[in-house]
Amino acid sequence: MKKLFTTLQNIWKIEDLRARILFTLLCLLIYRIGSFIVLPGVNHATLQTEAKDGLLGLLNMFAGGSFSRASIFALGVMPYISASIVVQLLGIAVPKFQKLQKEGESGRKKINQITRYLTIIITALQAIGYVRSQISVDARLMSEPMFTISSMFILTAGTLFVMWLGEKITDKGIGNGISLIIMVGIIAQLPFGFTSELTSRLGGQGGLVPFIVELGALFLVVMFTILIVQGVRKIPVQYAKKIVGNKQYGGVRQYIPLKVNAAGVMPIIFAQAIMFIPTTVGSFFPAMQSSFLASYSDYTSLTYNLTFAIMIIAFTFFYTAITVNPVQMSDDMKKNGGFVPGVKPGKTTGDYIDSVISKITLPGSIFLAIIAIMPSIAILFGVNSQFAHFYGGTSLLILVGVVLDTLQQVESHLLMRHYDGLMKTGRIKGRTPLAAGGSVI
């Protein structure tokens, strides 16, 4: 405990770090205040939104409750994340985007600009759908086109402002801005879920003992998630010695850290998007509704969770294959005079790295699937659905990843100025959240 207080004092002593932390907190405070400002024309007292479960519940959690409040930040940064994912996939399939990715800083700026334009388009379309179907307003006001148009502009401007806040946090604050904004939105729902679960338990649903057991189970799940996020397989790489003048270069052994969960939360996001298709089809075409399709609307059913887990495992392999390129890693090592001991350089090294990735991706994907279905398991054991969200899934992975990444940046500032880090032994292994440019989720 004494070391913790000493570390906090050291953080406050570093002027640059102190300024960055205060700037980050100020930006996050502005975001939270804006999330309570309701759209003009919407009566907050009679506000009715459908954002309890499913995709809408997920969006509401990421937006920190703004979605259900019809706030000016109701759409949050999700349109930006969607645009980032689209651009990232285009970088795999479209040669023009592949060329931009190889142009360095100038190419990165062009890709970021394209992502922003695409964000505006996606936000505008989502804003129209949100206003027309998700919020309850006066019928006369709803019939006026200007209300829809003005709300579309306000929601689009709100998303762009939140995106701008995130970029400013990244540049002048601490941690990744977009990721921190999502994390704050998720954490904002924790007190309500905690209070709701505690109230229900004390009100006759088992008492205080089951609630304490639930907290212990949540702690174990968080520790398990940290292990998955932090887990790496190190491949040793030996570099040949080079003597230039009187100096020797190379000749040292380094390691390539391969993540057990290299795909991050993307497989869960993709799988969730597809799992909502049967429910959507059933809502638009009631005649096609059947007991089989109905089973996919029950998030605690065996059919839903088994299909969900299988899709996560498949998407983990798919996303890892398109983001981690063993051939390029092998070529880069060969160009720099590096080789894996006992493995021939070139194609053999690429095949070896690919084999290692396949071996660690299988358990990683299974563990990721287990984390994803943990909320459903918690609900089956009687946990309130609002509190069960924190037992796994996208929200927990984002929380763990963002916290570790932010702590790593704080520790790097401390170590640069010859202070002790945040831990007595070793360094915190941060995780850069996944999205376009490796920075959003």
C-alpha positions as CSV (number, residue, x, y, z in Angstrom):
1,M,0.0,0.0,0.0
2,K,2.9,2.4,0.8
3,K,4.4,1.7,-2.6
4,L,1.1,2.5,-4.3
5,F,0.9,5.9,-2.5
6,T,4.5,6.6,-3.5
7,T,3.8,5.8,-7.1
8,L,0.7,8.1,-7.1
9,Q,2.9,10.8,-5.7
10,N,5.5,10.2,-8.4
11,I,2.8,10.4,-11.1
12,W,1.6,13.8,-9.7
13,K,5.2,15.1,-9.6
14,I,5.7,14.6,-13.3
15,E,4.3,17.8,-14.8
16,D,3.7,16.4,-18.3
17,L,2.0,13.2,-17.1
18,R,-0.1,15.2,-14.6
19,A,-1.2,17.6,-17.4
20,R,-2.1,14.7,-19.6
21,I,-4.1,12.9,-17.0
22,L,-6.1,16.1,-16.1
23,F,-6.7,16.8,-19.7
24,T,-8.0,13.3,-20.2
25,L,-10.3,13.5,-17.2
26,L,-11.6,16.9,-18.4
27,C,-12.5,15.5,-21.9
28,L,-14.2,12.4,-20.4
29,L,-16.2,14.7,-18.1
30,I,-17.3,16.8,-21.1
31,Y,-18.4,13.6,-22.8
32,R,-20.4,12.4,-19.8
33,I,-22.1,15.7,-19.4
34,G,-23.1,15.7,-23.1
35,S,-24.5,12.2,-22.8
36,F,-27.3,13.7,-20.6
37,I,-28.3,16.5,-23.1
38,V,-31.5,15.3,-24.8
39,L,-32.3,16.0,-28.4
40,P,-34.4,19.1,-29.0
41,G,-38.1,18.2,-29.3
42,V,-37.9,15.0,-27.3
43,N,-39.8,14.9,-24.0
44,H,-37.5,13.2,-21.5
45,A,-40.4,12.4,-19.2
46,T,-42.2,10.4,-21.8
47,L,-39.1,9.0,-23.5
48,Q,-39.5,5.4,-24.5
49,T,-36.6,3.6,-26.1
50,E,-36.1,-0.1,-26.9
51,A,-32.5,-0.6,-25.8
52,K,-32.6,-3.3,-23.2
53,D,-31.3,-6.4,-24.9
54,G,-29.6,-7.6,-28.1
55,L,-27.8,-5.3,-30.4
56,L,-29.5,-2.2,-29.1
57,G,-28.6,-3.1,-25.5
58,L,-25.0,-3.5,-26.6
59,L,-25.0,-0.1,-28.4
60,N,-26.6,1.5,-25.3
61,M,-23.8,0.1,-23.1
62,F,-21.1,1.4,-25.4
63,A,-22.8,4.8,-25.5
64,G,-22.9,5.0,-21.7
65,G,-26.7,5.0,-21.6
66,S,-26.9,7.9,-24.2
67,F,-28.8,5.7,-26.6
68,S,-31.7,5.1,-24.3
69,R,-31.8,8.7,-23.2
70,A,-32.0,10.1,-26.8
71,S,-28.9,12.2,-26.1
72,I,-27.1,14.3,-28.6
73,F,-24.3,11.6,-28.2
74,A,-26.8,8.8,-28.6
75,L,-24.9,7.0,-31.4
76,G,-21.5,7.5,-29.6
77,V,-18.4,6.3,-31.5
78,M,-20.0,3.2,-32.9
79,P,-20.4,4.7,-36.4
80,Y,-16.7,5.5,-36.3
81,I,-15.8,2.0,-35.3
82,S,-18.0,0.6,-38.0
83,A,-16.3,2.8,-40.6
84,S,-12.9,1.7,-39.2
85,I,-13.8,-1.9,-39.6
86,V,-15.0,-1.4,-43.2
87,V,-11.8,0.5,-44.1
88,Q,-9.7,-2.2,-42.5
89,L,-11.5,-4.9,-44.5
90,L,-11.0,-2.9,-47.7
91,G,-7.3,-2.8,-46.9
92,I,-7.3,-6.5,-47.2
93,A,-9.4,-6.9,-50.4
94,V,-8.9,-3.7,-52.4
95,P,-5.4,-3.1,-54.0
96,K,-5.8,0.7,-53.8
97,F,-6.2,0.6,-50.0
98,Q,-3.3,-1.9,-49.7
99,K,-1.1,0.6,-51.5
100,L,-2.2,3.4,-49.1
101,Q,-1.2,1.2,-46.2
102,K,2.3,0.8,-47.6
103,E,2.8,4.6,-48.1
104,G,3.6,5.2,-44.5
105,E,2.5,8.4,-42.7
106,S,1.0,10.0,-45.8
107,G,-1.0,6.9,-46.6
108,R,-2.2,6.6,-43.0
109,K,-3.5,10.2,-43.1
110,K,-5.4,9.5,-46.3
111,I,-7.0,6.4,-44.8
112,N,-8.0,8.3,-41.6
113,Q,-9.6,11.0,-43.8
114,I,-11.6,8.3,-45.7
115,T,-12.6,6.8,-42.4
116,R,-13.9,10.2,-41.2
117,Y,-16.0,10.7,-44.4
118,L,-17.4,7.2,-44.1
119,T,-18.2,7.9,-40.5
120,I,-20.3,10.9,-41.5
121,I,-22.3,8.8,-44.0
122,I,-22.9,5.9,-41.6
123,T,-23.8,8.3,-38.7
124,A,-26.4,10.1,-40.9
125,L,-28.0,6.9,-42.0
126,Q,-28.1,5.5,-38.4
127,A,-29.4,8.8,-37.1
128,I,-32.4,8.7,-39.4
129,G,-33.2,5.1,-38.4
130,Y,-32.8,6.0,-34.7
131,V,-35.1,9.0,-34.9
132,R,-37.8,7.2,-36.8
133,S,-37.9,4.0,-34.9
134,Q,-36.2,4.2,-31.5
135,I,-37.5,7.3,-29.8
136,S,-41.1,8.3,-28.9
137,V,-41.9,12.0,-29.5
138,D,-45.0,14.0,-30.2
139,A,-46.8,12.6,-33.3
140,R,-47.2,16.0,-34.9
141,L,-43.5,16.7,-34.4
142,M,-42.5,13.3,-35.8
143,S,-44.5,14.0,-39.0
144,E,-42.4,17.1,-39.7
145,P,-39.4,16.5,-42.0
146,M,-37.4,19.2,-40.3
147,F,-37.4,17.4,-37.0
148,T,-35.8,14.3,-38.6
149,I,-33.4,16.4,-40.6
150,S,-32.3,18.6,-37.6
151,S,-32.0,15.5,-35.4
152,M,-29.8,13.8,-38.0
153,F,-27.5,16.8,-38.1
154,I,-27.3,17.0,-34.3
155,L,-26.6,13.3,-33.9
156,T,-24.0,13.4,-36.7
157,A,-22.3,16.4,-35.1
158,G,-22.5,14.7,-31.7
159,T,-20.7,11.6,-33.0
160,L,-18.0,13.8,-34.8
161,F,-17.5,15.8,-31.6
162,V,-17.0,12.6,-29.6
163,M,-14.6,11.3,-32.2
164,W,-12.7,14.6,-32.0
165,L,-12.6,14.3,-28.2
166,G,-11.1,10.9,-28.6
167,E,-8.4,12.1,-31.0
168,K,-7.5,14.9,-28.7
169,I,-7.2,12.5,-25.7
170,T,-4.9,10.4,-27.8
171,D,-2.7,13.4,-28.9
172,K,-2.6,15.4,-25.6
173,G,-3.9,13.0,-23.0
174,I,-3.0,9.5,-21.7
175,G,-4.2,6.3,-23.3
176,N,-6.2,5.8,-26.5
177,G,-9.0,8.3,-26.7
178,I,-11.7,6.4,-28.5
179,S,-11.1,3.3,-26.4
180,L,-11.3,5.3,-23.2
181,I,-14.6,6.9,-24.2
182,I,-16.0,3.4,-24.9
183,M,-14.7,2.2,-21.5
184,V,-16.2,5.1,-19.6
185,G,-19.5,4.4,-21.3
186,I,-19.4,0.8,-20.1
187,I,-18.2,1.6,-16.6
188,A,-21.1,4.2,-16.3
189,Q,-23.5,1.3,-16.5
190,L,-21.7,-0.7,-13.7
191,P,-23.2,1.1,-10.7
192,F,-26.8,0.6,-12.0
193,G,-26.1,-3.1,-12.7
194,F,-24.5,-3.5,-9.3
195,T,-27.3,-1.7,-7.4
196,S,-30.0,-3.6,-9.3
197,E,-28.4,-7.0,-8.5
198,L,-27.8,-6.1,-4.8
199,T,-31.4,-4.8,-4.5
200,S,-32.9,-7.9,-6.0
201,R,-30.8,-10.2,-3.8
202,L,-31.6,-8.4,-0.6
203,G,-35.3,-8.2,-1.7
204,G,-35.7,-12.0,-1.4
205,Q,-33.6,-13.5,-4.2
206,G,-31.2,-15.4,-2.0
207,G,-29.8,-12.7,0.3
208,L,-26.3,-11.3,0.7
209,V,-24.3,-14.6,0.5
210,P,-25.2,-15.3,-3.2
211,F,-24.3,-11.7,-4.0
212,I,-20.8,-12.1,-2.5
213,V,-20.4,-15.4,-4.4
214,E,-21.3,-13.5,-7.6
215,L,-18.6,-10.9,-6.9
216,G,-16.1,-13.6,-6.3
217,A,-17.0,-15.3,-9.6
218,L,-16.8,-11.9,-11.3
219,F,-13.3,-11.4,-9.9
220,L,-12.2,-14.8,-11.2
221,V,-13.6,-14.1,-14.7
222,V,-11.7,-10.8,-14.8
223,M,-8.5,-12.6,-13.9
224,F,-9.1,-15.2,-16.5
225,T,-9.8,-12.5,-19.1
226,I,-6.5,-10.7,-18.2
227,L,-4.7,-14.0,-18.7
228,I,-6.2,-14.3,-22.2
229,V,-5.4,-10.7,-23.1
230,Q,-1.8,-10.9,-21.8
231,G,-1.0,-14.4,-23.0
232,V,1.8,-14.6,-25.6
233,R,4.0,-17.2,-27.2
234,K,7.5,-16.0,-27.7
235,I,9.4,-17.2,-30.8
236,P,13.2,-16.8,-30.4
237,V,15.0,-14.9,-33.2
238,Q,18.8,-14.8,-33.5
239,Y,20.4,-11.9,-35.5
240,A,23.7,-12.3,-37.3
241,K,26.7,-10.3,-36.1
242,K,27.7,-7.4,-38.2
243,I,31.0,-5.4,-37.6
244,V,31.0,-1.9,-39.0
245,G,34.2,-0.1,-38.1
246,N,34.9,-0.7,-34.5
247,K,31.3,-1.4,-33.6
248,Q,29.4,-4.7,-33.5
249,Y,25.8,-4.8,-34.5
250,G,23.4,-7.8,-34.1
251,G,24.4,-11.0,-32.5
252,V,21.7,-10.8,-29.9
253,R,18.6,-13.0,-29.4
254,Q,15.2,-11.3,-29.4
255,Y,11.7,-12.6,-29.4
256,I,8.6,-12.3,-31.6
257,P,5.6,-12.2,-29.2
258,L,2.6,-13.9,-30.7
259,K,-0.7,-13.1,-28.9
260,V,-2.8,-16.0,-27.9
261,N,-5.8,-13.8,-28.7
262,A,-4.4,-11.8,-31.6
263,A,-7.9,-11.0,-32.9
264,G,-9.1,-9.2,-29.8
265,V,-12.8,-8.5,-29.6
266,M,-13.4,-8.5,-33.4
267,P,-14.6,-12.2,-33.6
268,I,-17.2,-11.4,-30.9
269,I,-18.4,-8.3,-32.7
270,F,-18.7,-10.1,-36.1
271,A,-20.4,-13.1,-34.5
272,Q,-22.9,-10.9,-32.6
273,A,-23.8,-9.0,-35.8
274,I,-24.6,-12.3,-37.6
275,M,-26.5,-13.8,-34.7
276,F,-28.9,-10.9,-34.8
277,I,-29.9,-11.7,-38.4
278,P,-32.5,-14.4,-37.5
279,T,-34.2,-12.1,-35.1
280,T,-34.2,-9.3,-37.6
281,V,-35.6,-11.5,-40.3
282,G,-38.3,-12.8,-38.0
283,S,-39.4,-9.2,-37.1
284,F,-39.7,-8.1,-40.7
285,F,-41.3,-11.4,-41.9
286,P,-43.5,-12.8,-39.1
287,A,-44.7,-15.6,-41.5
288,M,-41.1,-17.0,-41.5
289,Q,-40.9,-17.2,-37.8
290,S,-40.4,-20.7,-36.4
291,S,-39.4,-22.4,-33.3
292,F,-35.9,-22.7,-34.7
293,L,-35.6,-19.0,-35.4
294,A,-37.2,-18.3,-32.1
295,S,-34.4,-20.1,-30.3
296,Y,-32.0,-17.5,-31.7
297,S,-33.9,-14.7,-29.9
298,D,-33.3,-16.4,-26.5
299,Y,-29.8,-15.4,-25.5
300,T,-29.7,-18.1,-22.8
301,S,-30.7,-21.0,-25.0
302,L,-28.3,-23.8,-25.8
303,T,-28.8,-23.4,-29.6
304,Y,-27.9,-19.7,-29.5
305,N,-24.8,-20.1,-27.3
306,L,-23.5,-23.1,-29.1
307,T,-23.8,-21.4,-32.5
308,F,-22.4,-18.2,-31.1
309,A,-19.3,-20.0,-29.7
310,I,-18.7,-21.9,-32.9
311,M,-18.9,-18.7,-34.9
312,I,-16.5,-16.9,-32.6
313,I,-13.9,-19.8,-33.0
314,A,-14.3,-19.6,-36.8
315,F,-14.0,-15.8,-36.9
316,T,-11.0,-15.9,-34.6
317,F,-9.1,-18.0,-37.1
318,F,-10.3,-15.9,-40.0
319,Y,-9.4,-12.5,-38.4
320,T,-6.0,-13.8,-37.1
321,A,-5.2,-15.1,-40.7
322,I,-5.9,-11.7,-42.3
323,T,-4.1,-9.6,-39.6
324,V,-1.0,-11.7,-38.9
325,N,1.1,-12.5,-42.0
326,P,3.7,-15.2,-41.3
327,V,5.3,-14.8,-44.8
328,Q,5.8,-11.0,-44.3
329,M,7.3,-11.7,-40.8
330,S,9.7,-14.2,-42.3
331,D,10.7,-11.9,-45.1
332,D,11.3,-9.0,-42.7
333,M,13.5,-11.3,-40.5
334,K,15.5,-12.5,-43.5
335,K,16.1,-8.9,-44.7
336,N,17.4,-7.9,-41.3
337,G,19.7,-11.0,-40.9
338,G,17.4,-12.7,-38.4
339,F,16.5,-16.3,-38.2
340,V,14.7,-18.7,-35.9
341,P,17.3,-21.1,-34.3
342,G,16.9,-24.6,-35.9
343,V,14.7,-23.4,-38.7
344,K,15.8,-22.5,-42.2
345,P,15.2,-18.9,-43.3
346,G,12.5,-18.1,-45.9
347,K,9.5,-20.3,-46.6
348,T,10.4,-22.8,-43.9
349,T,10.4,-20.0,-41.2
350,G,7.0,-18.7,-42.5
351,D,5.5,-22.2,-42.3
352,Y,6.9,-22.6,-38.8
353,I,5.4,-19.3,-37.6
354,D,2.1,-20.2,-39.3
355,S,2.1,-23.5,-37.4
356,V,2.8,-21.8,-34.1
357,I,0.0,-19.3,-34.7
358,S,-2.5,-22.1,-35.5
359,K,-1.6,-24.0,-32.4
360,I,-2.0,-21.0,-30.0
361,T,-5.1,-19.7,-31.9
362,L,-7.2,-22.8,-31.2
363,P,-7.1,-22.6,-27.3
364,G,-7.2,-18.8,-27.6
365,S,-10.4,-19.0,-29.7
366,I,-12.0,-21.5,-27.3
367,F,-11.2,-19.3,-24.3
368,L,-12.6,-16.3,-26.1
369,A,-15.8,-18.2,-26.9
370,I,-16.1,-19.1,-23.2
371,I,-15.7,-15.5,-22.2
372,A,-18.3,-14.5,-24.8
373,I,-21.0,-16.8,-23.4
374,M,-20.3,-16.1,-19.7
375,P,-23.0,-13.5,-19.5
376,S,-25.6,-16.0,-20.6
377,I,-24.3,-18.6,-18.1
378,A,-24.5,-15.9,-15.4
379,I,-28.1,-15.2,-16.3
380,L,-28.9,-18.9,-16.1
381,F,-27.6,-18.8,-12.5
382,G,-30.0,-16.0,-11.6
383,V,-27.8,-13.0,-12.1
384,N,-29.6,-9.8,-13.3
385,S,-29.2,-9.3,-17.0
386,Q,-27.9,-5.7,-16.5
387,F,-25.2,-7.0,-14.1
388,A,-24.5,-10.1,-16.1
389,H,-23.0,-8.1,-19.0
390,F,-19.9,-7.5,-17.0
391,Y,-19.2,-11.3,-16.7
392,G,-17.8,-11.4,-20.2
393,G,-18.3,-10.6,-23.8
394,T,-17.2,-7.5,-25.6
395,S,-17.6,-5.1,-22.6
396,L,-15.3,-7.1,-20.3
397,L,-12.6,-7.5,-23.0
398,I,-12.7,-3.8,-23.8
399,L,-12.4,-2.9,-20.1
400,V,-9.4,-5.2,-19.5
401,G,-7.6,-4.2,-22.7
402,V,-8.1,-0.4,-22.3
403,V,-7.1,-0.4,-18.6
404,L,-3.9,-2.5,-19.3
405,D,-3.0,-0.3,-22.3
406,T,-3.5,3.0,-20.3
407,L,-1.5,1.6,-17.3
408,Q,1.3,0.7,-19.7
409,Q,1.5,4.3,-20.9
410,V,1.5,5.6,-17.4
411,E,4.3,3.2,-16.4
412,S,6.4,4.2,-19.5
413,H,6.2,7.8,-18.3
414,L,7.4,6.8,-14.8
415,L,10.2,4.6,-16.1
416,M,11.4,7.3,-18.5
417,R,12.0,9.5,-15.5
418,H,13.7,6.8,-13.4
419,Y,10.7,6.2,-11.1
420,D,9.5,2.8,-10.1
421,G,6.8,1.3,-12.2
422,L,3.3,0.4,-11.1
423,M,4.3,-3.1,-10.2
424,K,7.1,-4.4,-8.0
425,T,8.3,-7.0,-10.5
426,G,8.1,-7.0,-14.3
427,R,6.3,-4.5,-16.5
428,I,2.7,-4.3,-17.4
429,K,2.1,-5.8,-20.8
430,G,-0.4,-3.5,-22.4
431,R,-2.6,-4.4,-25.3
432,T,-3.3,-2.0,-28.1
433,P,-7.1,-2.4,-28.8
434,L,-8.0,-3.5,-32.2
435,A,-9.6,-1.4,-34.9
436,A,-8.3,0.7,-37.8
437,G,-4.8,1.7,-37.2
438,G,-4.8,-0.6,-34.2
439,S,-6.5,1.9,-32.0
440,V,-10.2,1.7,-31.5
441,I,-11.5,-1.4,-29.8
